[in-house]
Amino acid sequence: MKELESLIEALEQGDLSLEASLQSFERGVALTRICQASLQEAEQKIRILNGETQTSELESFTDDNE
């Protein structure tokens, strides 16, 4: 997650070359996919622990740190 945040910060600063920006973007997309997969896995574990079925609806999560 920290690497993804660093990539976003570097891209937002706008000091990277086009090639470096593209590489950072590609790495960011890959990291985002990894994070999404980890989140889905965690959600599935929570469903199992709570005894819920796959048809159960998930509640929205609000991160108070944002």
N, CA, C and O atoms as a Tripos MOL2 file, in Angstrom:
@<TRIPOS>MOLECULE
protein
  264   263    66     0     0
PROTEIN
NO_CHARGES

@<TRIPOS>ATOM
      1 N           0.8250   -1.1880    0.0000 N.3       1 MET1
      2 CA          0.0000    0.0000    0.0000 C.3       1 MET1
      3 C           0.8740    1.2590    0.0000 C.2       1 MET1
      4 O           0.5680    2.2370   -0.6820 O.2       1 MET1
      5 N           1.9580    1.2210    0.7690 N.am      2 LYS2
      6 CA          2.8450    2.3910    0.8160 C.3       2 LYS2
      7 C           3.4760    2.6520   -0.5510 C.2       2 LYS2
      8 O           3.6510    3.8010   -0.9570 O.2       2 LYS2
      9 N           3.8130    1.5750   -1.2520 N.am      3 GLU3
     10 CA          4.3950    1.7520   -2.5870 C.3       3 GLU3
     11 C           3.3920    2.4100   -3.5250 C.2       3 GLU3
     12 O           3.7500    3.2840   -4.3140 O.2       3 GLU3
     13 N           2.1430    1.9890   -3.4350 N.am      4 LEU4
     14 CA          1.0990    2.5740   -4.2720 C.3       4 LEU4
     15 C           0.9220    4.0560   -3.9530 C.2       4 LEU4
     16 O           0.7890    4.8770   -4.8600 O.2       4 LEU4
     17 N           0.9210    4.3960   -2.6740 N.am      5 GLU5
     18 CA          0.8050    5.7950   -2.2780 C.3       5 GLU5
     19 C           1.9860    6.6130   -2.7950 C.2       5 GLU5
     20 O           1.8060    7.7540   -3.2210 O.2       5 GLU5
     21 N           3.1840    6.0480   -2.7620 N.am      6 SER6
     22 CA          4.3740    6.7460   -3.2690 C.3       6 SER6
     23 C           4.2710    6.9770   -4.7720 C.2       6 SER6
     24 O           4.6320    8.0430   -5.2700 O.2       6 SER6
     25 N           3.7800    5.9780   -5.4860 N.am      7 LEU7
     26 CA          3.6130    6.1230   -6.9370 C.3       7 LEU7
     27 C           2.6100    7.2280   -7.2600 C.2       7 LEU7
     28 O           2.8380    8.0430   -8.1530 O.2       7 LEU7
     29 N           1.5170    7.2480   -6.5390 N.am      8 ILE8
     30 CA          0.4930    8.2760   -6.7640 C.3       8 ILE8
     31 C           1.0680    9.6650   -6.5070 C.2       8 ILE8
     32 O           0.8500   10.6000   -7.2780 O.2       8 ILE8
     33 N           1.8020    9.7770   -5.4130 N.am      9 GLU9
     34 CA          2.4050   11.0740   -5.0780 C.3       9 GLU9
     35 C           3.3680   11.5270   -6.1760 C.2       9 GLU9
     36 O           3.3500   12.6920   -6.5730 O.2       9 GLU9
     37 N           4.2080   10.6140   -6.6690 N.am     10 ALA10
     38 CA          5.1710   10.9530   -7.7200 C.3      10 ALA10
     39 C           4.4550   11.3700   -9.0020 C.2      10 ALA10
     40 O           4.8620   12.3200   -9.6710 O.2      10 ALA10
     41 N           3.3880   10.6510   -9.3350 N.am     11 LEU11
     42 CA          2.6320   11.0010  -10.5450 C.3      11 LEU11
     43 C           1.9430   12.3530  -10.4030 C.2      11 LEU11
     44 O           1.8940   13.1330  -11.3540 O.2      11 LEU11
     45 N           1.4180   12.6260   -9.2280 N.am     12 GLU12
     46 CA          0.7250   13.8960   -9.0090 C.3      12 GLU12
     47 C           1.6670   15.0880   -9.0480 C.2      12 GLU12
     48 O           1.2590   16.1870   -9.4230 O.2      12 GLU12
     49 N           2.9210   14.8840   -8.6640 N.am     13 GLN13
     50 CA          3.8910   15.9770   -8.6850 C.3      13 GLN13
     51 C           4.2100   16.3950  -10.1150 C.2      13 GLN13
     52 O           4.5320   17.5570  -10.3650 O.2      13 GLN13
     53 N           4.1230   15.4650  -11.0480 N.am     14 GLY14
     54 CA          4.3300   15.7920  -12.4480 C.3      14 GLY14
     55 C           5.7730   15.9760  -12.8690 C.2      14 GLY14
     56 O           6.0330   16.5160  -13.9450 O.2      14 GLY14
     57 N           6.7230   15.5410  -12.0470 N.am     15 ASP15
     58 CA          8.1420   15.7150  -12.3660 C.3      15 ASP15
     59 C           8.7430   14.5380  -13.1320 C.2      15 ASP15
     60 O           9.9050   14.5960  -13.5340 O.2      15 ASP15
     61 N           7.9710   13.4760  -13.3370 N.am     16 LEU16
     62 CA          8.4850   12.2870  -14.0120 C.3      16 LEU16
     63 C           8.4420   12.4600  -15.5230 C.2      16 LEU16
     64 O           7.6040   13.1870  -16.0580 O.2      16 LEU16
     65 N           9.3540   11.7830  -16.1940 N.am     17 SER17
     66 CA          9.3110   11.7630  -17.6570 C.3      17 SER17
     67 C           8.0970   10.9430  -18.0940 C.2      17 SER17
     68 O           7.4750   10.2510  -17.2880 O.2      17 SER17
     69 N           7.7780   11.0330  -19.3660 N.am     18 LEU18
     70 CA          6.6420   10.2740  -19.8840 C.3      18 LEU18
     71 C           6.8600    8.7870  -19.6640 C.2      18 LEU18
     72 O           5.9480    8.0860  -19.2240 O.2      18 LEU18
     73 N           8.0590    8.2970  -19.9640 N.am     19 GLU19
     74 CA          8.3630    6.8760  -19.7930 C.3      19 GLU19
     75 C           8.2480    6.4540  -18.3270 C.2      19 GLU19
     76 O           7.6650    5.4130  -18.0230 O.2      19 GLU19
     77 N           8.8010    7.2570  -17.4230 N.am     20 ALA20
     78 CA          8.7240    6.9520  -15.9890 C.3      20 ALA20
     79 C           7.2740    7.0210  -15.5020 C.2      20 ALA20
     80 O           6.8610    6.2310  -14.6530 O.2      20 ALA20
     81 N           6.5200    7.9530  -16.0360 N.am     21 SER21
     82 CA          5.1060    8.0610  -15.6670 C.3      21 SER21
     83 C           4.3370    6.8270  -16.0930 C.2      21 SER21
     84 O           3.5290    6.3020  -15.3270 O.2      21 SER21
     85 N           4.5810    6.3580  -17.3120 N.am     22 LEU22
     86 CA          3.9080    5.1540  -17.7970 C.3      22 LEU22
     87 C           4.2910    3.9270  -16.9630 C.2      22 LEU22
     88 O           3.4340    3.1070  -16.6330 O.2      22 LEU22
     89 N           5.5660    3.8070  -16.6280 N.am     23 GLN23
     90 CA          6.0090    2.6860  -15.7970 C.3      23 GLN23
     91 C           5.3680    2.7520  -14.4100 C.2      23 GLN23
     92 O           4.9430    1.7310  -13.8680 O.2      23 GLN23
     93 N           5.3020    3.9420  -13.8470 N.am     24 SER24
     94 CA          4.6780    4.1170  -12.5380 C.3      24 SER24
     95 C           3.1870    3.8020  -12.5950 C.2      24 SER24
     96 O           2.6410    3.1800  -11.6840 O.2      24 SER24
     97 N           2.5470    4.2280  -13.6530 N.am     25 PHE25
     98 CA          1.1220    3.9520  -13.8180 C.3      25 PHE25
     99 C           0.8710    2.4530  -13.9270 C.2      25 PHE25
    100 O          -0.0320    1.9160  -13.2860 O.2      25 PHE25
    101 N           1.6840    1.7820  -14.7480 N.am     26 GLU26
    102 CA          1.5310    0.3340  -14.9070 C.3      26 GLU26
    103 C           1.7450   -0.3880  -13.5770 C.2      26 GLU26
    104 O           0.9990   -1.3090  -13.2450 O.2      26 GLU26
    105 N           2.7440    0.0170  -12.8290 N.am     27 ARG27
    106 CA          3.0080   -0.5950  -11.5200 C.3      27 ARG27
    107 C           1.8380   -0.3040  -10.5720 C.2      27 ARG27
    108 O           1.4310   -1.1740   -9.8020 O.2      27 ARG27
    109 N           1.3090    0.8930  -10.6280 N.am     28 GLY28
    110 CA          0.1640    1.2560   -9.7960 C.3      28 GLY28
    111 C          -1.0630    0.4100  -10.0970 C.2      28 GLY28
    112 O          -1.7700   -0.0110   -9.1820 O.2      28 GLY28
    113 N          -1.3160    0.1610  -11.3700 N.am     29 VAL29
    114 CA         -2.4420   -0.6900  -11.7640 C.3      29 VAL29
    115 C          -2.2410   -2.1020  -11.2260 C.2      29 VAL29
    116 O          -3.1770   -2.7120  -10.7090 O.2      29 VAL29
    117 N          -1.0230   -2.6190  -11.3460 N.am     30 ALA30
    118 CA         -0.7240   -3.9670  -10.8390 C.3      30 ALA30
    119 C          -0.9130   -4.0290   -9.3240 C.2      30 ALA30
    120 O          -1.4930   -4.9840   -8.8090 O.2      30 ALA30
    121 N          -0.4300   -3.0240   -8.6180 N.am     31 LEU31
    122 CA         -0.5810   -2.9910   -7.1580 C.3      31 LEU31
    123 C          -2.0430   -2.8700   -6.7520 C.2      31 LEU31
    124 O          -2.4670   -3.4750   -5.7680 O.2      31 LEU31
    125 N          -2.8120   -2.0920   -7.5030 N.am     32 THR32
    126 CA         -4.2390   -1.9470   -7.2240 C.3      32 THR32
    127 C          -4.9460   -3.2870   -7.3700 C.2      32 THR32
    128 O          -5.8090   -3.6290   -6.5610 O.2      32 THR32
    129 N          -4.5870   -4.0310   -8.3820 N.am     33 ARG33
    130 CA         -5.2000   -5.3570   -8.5830 C.3      33 ARG33
    131 C          -4.8440   -6.2990   -7.4370 C.2      33 ARG33
    132 O          -5.6850   -7.0760   -6.9840 O.2      33 ARG33
    133 N          -3.6080   -6.2320   -6.9730 N.am     34 ILE34
    134 CA         -3.1830   -7.0610   -5.8410 C.3      34 ILE34
    135 C          -3.9790   -6.6750   -4.5870 C.2      34 ILE34
    136 O          -4.4400   -7.5440   -3.8460 O.2      34 ILE34
    137 N          -4.1340   -5.3880   -4.3600 N.am     35 CYS35
    138 CA         -4.8980   -4.9140   -3.1970 C.3      35 CYS35
    139 C          -6.3630   -5.3460   -3.2830 C.2      35 CYS35
    140 O          -6.9510   -5.7590   -2.2830 O.2      35 CYS35
    141 N          -6.9430   -5.2510   -4.4710 N.am     36 GLN36
    142 CA         -8.3400   -5.6490   -4.6450 C.3      36 GLN36
    143 C          -8.5050   -7.1420   -4.3900 C.2      36 GLN36
    144 O          -9.4840   -7.5570   -3.7700 O.2      36 GLN36
    145 N          -7.5660   -7.9520   -4.8580 N.am     37 ALA37
    146 CA         -7.6320   -9.3910   -4.6250 C.3      37 ALA37
    147 C          -7.5160   -9.7050   -3.1380 C.2      37 ALA37
    148 O          -8.2290  -10.5710   -2.6320 O.2      37 ALA37
    149 N          -6.6320   -9.0150   -2.4390 N.am     38 SER38
    150 CA         -6.4780   -9.2150   -0.9940 C.3      38 SER38
    151 C          -7.7540   -8.8190   -0.2600 C.2      38 SER38
    152 O          -8.1800   -9.5060    0.6690 O.2      38 SER38
    153 N          -8.3570   -7.7220   -0.6720 N.am     39 LEU39
    154 CA         -9.6000   -7.2650   -0.0590 C.3      39 LEU39
    155 C         -10.7260   -8.2790   -0.2870 C.2      39 LEU39
    156 O         -11.4810   -8.5860    0.6350 O.2      39 LEU39
    157 N         -10.8380   -8.7910   -1.4970 N.am     40 GLN40
    158 CA        -11.8650   -9.7820   -1.7890 C.3      40 GLN40
    159 C         -11.6630  -11.0510   -0.9590 C.2      40 GLN40
    160 O         -12.6260  -11.6460   -0.4740 O.2      40 GLN40
    161 N         -10.4150  -11.4550   -0.8020 N.am     41 GLU41
    162 CA        -10.1080  -12.6270    0.0050 C.3      41 GLU41
    163 C         -10.5020  -12.3900    1.4680 C.2      41 GLU41
    164 O         -11.0790  -13.2670    2.1110 O.2      41 GLU41
    165 N         -10.1900  -11.2140    1.9780 N.am     42 ALA42
    166 CA        -10.5480  -10.8810    3.3600 C.3      42 ALA42
    167 C         -12.0660  -10.8510    3.5310 C.2      42 ALA42
    168 O         -12.5900  -11.3420    4.5300 O.2      42 ALA42
    169 N         -12.7680  -10.2770    2.5590 N.am     43 GLU43
    170 CA        -14.2320  -10.2350    2.6220 C.3      43 GLU43
    171 C         -14.8110  -11.6440    2.6290 C.2      43 GLU43
    172 O         -15.7630  -11.9210    3.3580 O.2      43 GLU43
    173 N         -14.2470  -12.5240    1.8290 N.am     44 GLN44
    174 CA        -14.7240  -13.9050    1.7780 C.3      44 GLN44
    175 C         -14.4990  -14.6010    3.1230 C.2      44 GLN44
    176 O         -15.3690  -15.3350    3.5940 O.2      44 GLN44
    177 N         -13.3510  -14.3770    3.7350 N.am     45 LYS45
    178 CA        -13.0660  -14.9710    5.0430 C.3      45 LYS45
    179 C         -14.0600  -14.4660    6.0870 C.2      45 LYS45
    180 O         -14.5220  -15.2290    6.9360 O.2      45 LYS45
    181 N         -14.3840  -13.1760    6.0160 N.am     46 ILE46
    182 CA        -15.3520  -12.6080    6.9590 C.3      46 ILE46
    183 C         -16.7150  -13.2440    6.7610 C.2      46 ILE46
    184 O         -17.3970  -13.5700    7.7330 O.2      46 ILE46
    185 N         -17.1200  -13.4250    5.5090 N.am     47 ARG47
    186 CA        -18.4020  -14.0850    5.2280 C.3      47 ARG47
    187 C         -18.4250  -15.4890    5.8180 C.2      47 ARG47
    188 O         -19.4130  -15.9000    6.4270 O.2      47 ARG47
    189 N         -17.3370  -16.2160    5.6350 N.am     48 ILE48
    190 CA        -17.2640  -17.5810    6.1460 C.3      48 ILE48
    191 C         -17.3370  -17.5720    7.6700 C.2      48 ILE48
    192 O         -18.0730  -18.3590    8.2660 O.2      48 ILE48
    193 N         -16.5720  -16.6820    8.2960 N.am     49 LEU49
    194 CA        -16.5640  -16.6090    9.7560 C.3      49 LEU49
    195 C         -17.9250  -16.1990   10.3230 C.2      49 LEU49
    196 O         -18.3120  -16.6410   11.4050 O.2      49 LEU49
    197 N         -18.6360  -15.3640    9.5980 N.am     50 ASN50
    198 CA        -19.9590  -14.9240   10.0390 C.3      50 ASN50
    199 C         -21.0610  -15.8980    9.6350 C.2      50 ASN50
    200 O         -22.2220  -15.7080    9.9970 O.2      50 ASN50
    201 N         -20.7020  -16.9360    8.8880 N.am     51 GLY51
    202 CA        -21.6820  -17.9250    8.4620 C.3      51 GLY51
    203 C         -22.6300  -17.4190    7.4030 C.2      51 GLY51
    204 O         -23.7390  -17.9330    7.2590 O.2      51 GLY51
    205 N         -22.2080  -16.4230    6.6670 N.am     52 GLU52
    206 CA        -23.0520  -15.8490    5.6220 C.3      52 GLU52
    207 C         -22.8590  -16.6050    4.3150 C.2      52 GLU52
    208 O         -21.8280  -17.2410    4.0970 O.2      52 GLU52
    209 N         -23.8530  -16.5270    3.4610 N.am     53 THR53
    210 CA        -23.7570  -17.1240    2.1420 C.3      53 THR53
    211 C         -23.2790  -16.0840    1.1460 C.2      53 THR53
    212 O         -23.1990  -14.8980    1.4670 O.2      53 THR53
    213 N         -22.9650  -16.5250   -0.0540 N.am     54 GLN54
    214 CA        -22.4890  -15.6040   -1.0870 C.3      54 GLN54
    215 C         -23.5670  -14.6250   -1.5310 C.2      54 GLN54
    216 O         -23.2500  -13.5900   -2.1170 O.2      54 GLN54
    217 N         -24.8180  -14.9260   -1.2680 N.am     55 THR55
    218 CA        -25.8880  -14.0190   -1.6920 C.3      55 THR55
    219 C         -26.1010  -12.8830   -0.7040 C.2      55 THR55
    220 O         -26.8940  -11.9790   -0.9660 O.2      55 THR55
    221 N         -25.4030  -12.9170    0.4300 N.am     56 SER56
    222 CA        -25.5440  -11.8400    1.4070 C.3      56 SER56
    223 C         -24.9730  -10.5460    0.8490 C.2      56 SER56
    224 O         -23.9950  -10.5500    0.1010 O.2      56 SER56
    225 N         -25.5890   -9.4640    1.2200 N.am     57 GLU57
    226 CA        -25.1410   -8.1620    0.7660 C.3      57 GLU57
    227 C         -24.1530   -7.5790    1.7700 C.2      57 GLU57
    228 O         -24.3910   -7.6120    2.9780 O.2      57 GLU57
    229 N         -23.0440   -7.0440    1.2640 N.am     58 LEU58
    230 CA        -22.0390   -6.4370    2.1260 C.3      58 LEU58
    231 C         -22.4440   -5.0130    2.4540 C.2      58 LEU58
    232 O         -23.0350   -4.3180    1.6280 O.2      58 LEU58
    233 N         -22.1220   -4.5830    3.6720 N.am     59 GLU59
    234 CA        -22.3630   -3.2080    4.0610 C.3      59 GLU59
    235 C         -21.1940   -2.3500    3.6210 C.2      59 GLU59
    236 O         -20.0640   -2.8320    3.5420 O.2      59 GLU59
    237 N         -21.4510   -1.0930    3.3370 N.am     60 SER60
    238 CA        -20.4010   -0.1720    2.9420 C.3      60 SER60
    239 C         -19.4600    0.0770    4.1090 C.2      60 SER60
    240 O         -19.8810    0.1260    5.2640 O.2      60 SER60
    241 N         -18.1840    0.2340    3.7930 N.am     61 PHE61
    242 CA        -17.1670    0.5190    4.7910 C.3      61 PHE61
    243 C         -16.7130    1.9430    4.6040 C.2      61 PHE61
    244 O         -16.3560    2.3430    3.4960 O.2      61 PHE61
    245 N         -16.7210    2.7150    5.6730 N.am     62 THR62
    246 CA        -16.2700    4.0910    5.6220 C.3      62 THR62
    247 C         -14.9820    4.1940    6.4070 C.2      62 THR62
    248 O         -14.9380    3.8740    7.5950 O.2      62 THR62
    249 N         -13.9230    4.6460    5.7310 N.am     63 ASP63
    250 CA        -12.6300    4.8170    6.3720 C.3      63 ASP63
    251 C         -12.5700    6.2230    6.9460 C.2      63 ASP63
    252 O         -12.5570    7.2020    6.2010 O.2      63 ASP63
    253 N         -12.5340    6.3220    8.2700 N.am     64 ASP64
    254 CA        -12.5120    7.6320    8.9210 C.3      64 ASP64
    255 C         -11.1720    8.3310    8.7740 C.2      64 ASP64
    256 O         -11.0530    9.5020    9.1350 O.2      64 ASP64
    257 N         -10.1460    7.6370    8.2460 N.am     65 ASN65
    258 CA         -8.8150    8.2190    8.0920 C.3      65 ASN65
    259 C          -8.7030    9.0900    6.8570 C.2      65 ASN65
    260 O          -7.6950    9.7750    6.6850 O.2      65 ASN65
    261 N          -9.6940    9.0870    6.0050 N.am     66 GLU66
    262 CA         -9.6070    9.8770    4.7710 C.3      66 GLU66
    263 C         -10.1580   11.2440    4.9800 C.2      66 GLU66
    264 O         -10.1700   12.0530    4.0530 O.2      66 GLU66
@<TRIPOS>BOND
     1     1     2 1
     2     2     3 1
     3     3     4 2
     4     3     5 am
     5     5     6 1
     6     6     7 1
     7     7     8 2
     8     7     9 am
     9     9    10 1
    10    10    11 1
    11    11    12 2
    12    11    13 am
    13    13    14 1
    14    14    15 1
    15    15    16 2
    16    15    17 am
    17    17    18 1
    18    18    19 1
    19    19    20 2
    20    19    21 am
    21    21    22 1
    22    22    23 1
    23    23    24 2
    24    23    25 am
    25    25    26 1
    26    26    27 1
    27    27    28 2
    28    27    29 am
    29    29    30 1
    30    30    31 1
    31    31    32 2
    32    31    33 am
    33    33    34 1
    34    34    35 1
    35    35    36 2
    36    35    37 am
    37    37    38 1
    38    38    39 1
    39    39    40 2
    40    39    41 am
    41    41    42 1
    42    42    43 1
    43    43    44 2
    44    43    45 am
    45    45    46 1
    46    46    47 1
    47    47    48 2
    48    47    49 am
    49    49    50 1
    50    50    51 1
    51    51    52 2
    52    51    53 am
    53    53    54 1
    54    54    55 1
    55    55    56 2
    56    55    57 am
    57    57    58 1
    58    58    59 1
    59    59    60 2
    60    59    61 am
    61    61    62 1
    62    62    63 1
    63    63    64 2
    64    63    65 am
    65    65    66 1
    66    66    67 1
    67    67    68 2
    68    67    69 am
    69    69    70 1
    70    70    71 1
    71    71    72 2
    72    71    73 am
    73    73    74 1
    74    74    75 1
    75    75    76 2
    76    75    77 am
    77    77    78 1
    78    78    79 1
    79    79    80 2
    80    79    81 am
    81    81    82 1
    82    82    83 1
    83    83    84 2
    84    83    85 am
    85    85    86 1
    86    86    87 1
    87    87    88 2
    88    87    89 am
    89    89    90 1
    90    90    91 1
    91    91    92 2
    92    91    93 am
    93    93    94 1
    94    94    95 1
    95    95    96 2
    96    95    97 am
    97    97    98 1
    98    98    99 1
    99    99   100 2
   100    99   101 am
   101   101   102 1
   102   102   103 1
   103   103   104 2
   104   103   105 am
   105   105   106 1
   106   106   107 1
   107   107   108 2
   108   107   109 am
   109   109   110 1
   110   110   111 1
   111   111   112 2
   112   111   113 am
   113   113   114 1
   114   114   115 1
   115   115   116 2
   116   115   117 am
   117   117   118 1
   118   118   119 1
   119   119   120 2
   120   119   121 am
   121   121   122 1
   122   122   123 1
   123   123   124 2
   124   123   125 am
   125   125   126 1
   126   126   127 1
   127   127   128 2
   128   127   129 am
   129   129   130 1
   130   130   131 1
   131   131   132 2
   132   131   133 am
   133   133   134 1
   134   134   135 1
   135   135   136 2
   136   135   137 am
   137   137   138 1
   138   138   139 1
   139   139   140 2
   140   139   141 am
   141   141   142 1
   142   142   143 1
   143   143   144 2
   144   143   145 am
   145   145   146 1
   146   146   147 1
   147   147   148 2
   148   147   149 am
   149   149   150 1
   150   150   151 1
   151   151   152 2
   152   151   153 am
   153   153   154 1
   154   154   155 1
   155   155   156 2
   156   155   157 am
   157   157   158 1
   158   158   159 1
   159   159   160 2
   160   159   161 am
   161   161   162 1
   162   162   163 1
   163   163   164 2
   164   163   165 am
   165   165   166 1
   166   166   167 1
   167   167   168 2
   168   167   169 am
   169   169   170 1
   170   170   171 1
   171   171   172 2
   172   171   173 am
   173   173   174 1
   174   174   175 1
   175   175   176 2
   176   175   177 am
   177   177   178 1
   178   178   179 1
   179   179   180 2
   180   179   181 am
   181   181   182 1
   182   182   183 1
   183   183   184 2
   184   183   185 am
   185   185   186 1
   186   186   187 1
   187   187   188 2
   188   187   189 am
   189   189   190 1
   190   190   191 1
   191   191   192 2
   192   191   193 am
   193   193   194 1
   194   194   195 1
   195   195   196 2
   196   195   197 am
   197   197   198 1
   198   198   199 1
   199   199   200 2
   200   199   201 am
   201   201   202 1
   202   202   203 1
   203   203   204 2
   204   203   205 am
   205   205   206 1
   206   206   207 1
   207   207   208 2
   208   207   209 am
   209   209   210 1
   210   210   211 1
   211   211   212 2
   212   211   213 am
   213   213   214 1
   214   214   215 1
   215   215   216 2
   216   215   217 am
   217   217   218 1
   218   218   219 1
   219   219   220 2
   220   219   221 am
   221   221   222 1
   222   222   223 1
   223   223   224 2
   224   223   225 am
   225   225   226 1
   226   226   227 1
   227   227   228 2
   228   227   229 am
   229   229   230 1
   230   230   231 1
   231   231   232 2
   232   231   233 am
   233   233   234 1
   234   234   235 1
   235   235   236 2
   236   235   237 am
   237   237   238 1
   238   238   239 1
   239   239   240 2
   240   239   241 am
   241   241   242 1
   242   242   243 1
   243   243   244 2
   244   243   245 am
   245   245   246 1
   246   246   247 1
   247   247   248 2
   248   247   249 am
   249   249   250 1
   250   250   251 1
   251   251   252 2
   252   251   253 am
   253   253   254 1
   254   254   255 1
   255   255   256 2
   256   255   257 am
   257   257   258 1
   258   258   259 1
   259   259   260 2
   260   259   261 am
   261   261   262 1
   262   262   263 1
   263   263   264 2
@<TRIPOS>SUBSTRUCTURE
     1 MET1         2 RESIDUE 1 A MET
     2 LYS2         6 RESIDUE 1 A LYS
     3 GLU3        10 RESIDUE 1 A GLU
     4 LEU4        14 RESIDUE 1 A LEU
     5 GLU5        18 RESIDUE 1 A GLU
     6 SER6        22 RESIDUE 1 A SER
     7 LEU7        26 RESIDUE 1 A LEU
     8 ILE8        30 RESIDUE 1 A ILE
     9 GLU9        34 RESIDUE 1 A GLU
    10 ALA10       38 RESIDUE 1 A ALA
    11 LEU11       42 RESIDUE 1 A LEU
    12 GLU12       46 RESIDUE 1 A GLU
    13 GLN13       50 RESIDUE 1 A GLN
    14 GLY14       54 RESIDUE 1 A GLY
    15 ASP15       58 RESIDUE 1 A ASP
    16 LEU16       62 RESIDUE 1 A LEU
    17 SER17       66 RESIDUE 1 A SER
    18 LEU18       70 RESIDUE 1 A LEU
    19 GLU19       74 RESIDUE 1 A GLU
    20 ALA20       78 RESIDUE 1 A ALA
    21 SER21       82 RESIDUE 1 A SER
    22 LEU22       86 RESIDUE 1 A LEU
    23 GLN23       90 RESIDUE 1 A GLN
    24 SER24       94 RESIDUE 1 A SER
    25 PHE25       98 RESIDUE 1 A PHE
    26 GLU26      102 RESIDUE 1 A GLU
    27 ARG27      106 RESIDUE 1 A ARG
    28 GLY28      110 RESIDUE 1 A GLY
    29 VAL29      114 RESIDUE 1 A VAL
    30 ALA30      118 RESIDUE 1 A ALA
    31 LEU31      122 RESIDUE 1 A LEU
    32 THR32      126 RESIDUE 1 A THR
    33 ARG33      130 RESIDUE 1 A ARG
    34 ILE34      134 RESIDUE 1 A ILE
    35 CYS35      138 RESIDUE 1 A CYS
    36 GLN36      142 RESIDUE 1 A GLN
    37 ALA37      146 RESIDUE 1 A ALA
    38 SER38      150 RESIDUE 1 A SER
    39 LEU39      154 RESIDUE 1 A LEU
    40 GLN40      158 RESIDUE 1 A GLN
    41 GLU41      162 RESIDUE 1 A GLU
    42 ALA42      166 RESIDUE 1 A ALA
    43 GLU43      170 RESIDUE 1 A GLU
    44 GLN44      174 RESIDUE 1 A GLN
    45 LYS45      178 RESIDUE 1 A LYS
    46 ILE46      182 RESIDUE 1 A ILE
    47 ARG47      186 RESIDUE 1 A ARG
    48 ILE48      190 RESIDUE 1 A ILE
    49 LEU49      194 RESIDUE 1 A LEU
    50 ASN50      198 RESIDUE 1 A ASN
    51 GLY51      202 RESIDUE 1 A GLY
    52 GLU52      206 RESIDUE 1 A GLU
    53 THR53      210 RESIDUE 1 A THR
    54 GLN54      214 RESIDUE 1 A GLN
    55 THR55      218 RESIDUE 1 A THR
    56 SER56      222 RESIDUE 1 A SER
    57 GLU57      226 RESIDUE 1 A GLU
    58 LEU58      230 RESIDUE 1 A LEU
    59 GLU59      234 RESIDUE 1 A GLU
    60 SER60      238 RESIDUE 1 A SER
    61 PHE61      242 RESIDUE 1 A PHE
    62 THR62      246 RESIDUE 1 A THR
    63 ASP63      250 RESIDUE 1 A ASP
    64 ASP64      254 RESIDUE 1 A ASP
    65 ASN65      258 RESIDUE 1 A ASN
    66 GLU66      262 RESIDUE 1 A GLU
